[in-house]
Amino acid sequence: MQFSTDRYRVIFYEKTGCSGNERQKKLLTSHGISFQTRSLLDTKWDKESLSSFFTGLEKEEMVNKFAPQVKNRQIDIDTLSKDELIQMMIKEPILIKRPLLQIGSNRICGFDIEKINSCLNSDICESIKISTCLSSDPCVSV
C-alpha cells in the first residue's frame, strides 16, 4: 500500500550506524513511508520531550537492553524510578530503546509495527521481527 505521509511529519530518531535501525528504515521505505532521520544521541532531550515517548510504558520497555551500562549491570533499572531513569537517559541517550518515532502528535518508543500501522494506516506485516540491536552489534556512544 503506497500512501503519502506529507500530512504526518514522520521523524525517525536513530543511533547513526545501528544496523537494526537501518533494517527498520528499509522496511518503512519499502512500504512507501517517508521520514526524516535524526540522531537520537545528538538530540538535546529534556524531561518533557523524552517522556512523551514513554507514555504507558514500563521501565523495561523504555531501555536499550544492549547499552553497555545495562548489559554489564552497572545500572539496575529495578532500583530506579521512572523519572530517575529518564534523567539518566537525558544524560546518556544510549540508554534509550530505539528507534524513537514521532508520527504527527504520536510518539512511539521502539519499532512497534502495530502502533506504526495504527498511526499511519499502513499494512506492514506485524509478524515481522526486526530487532533494534543484534547482540553482535557494538552499542557505544559515538
Buried (B, 14 or more C-beta within 10 A) or exposed (E): EEBEBEEBEBBBBBBEEBBBBEBBBEBBEEBEBEBEBBEBBEBEBEEEBBBBBBEEBEBEEBBBBBBBBBEEEEBEBEEBEBEEBBBBBBEBBBBBBBBBBBBEEBBBBBBBBEBBBEBBEBEBEEEEEBEBBEEEBEBEEE
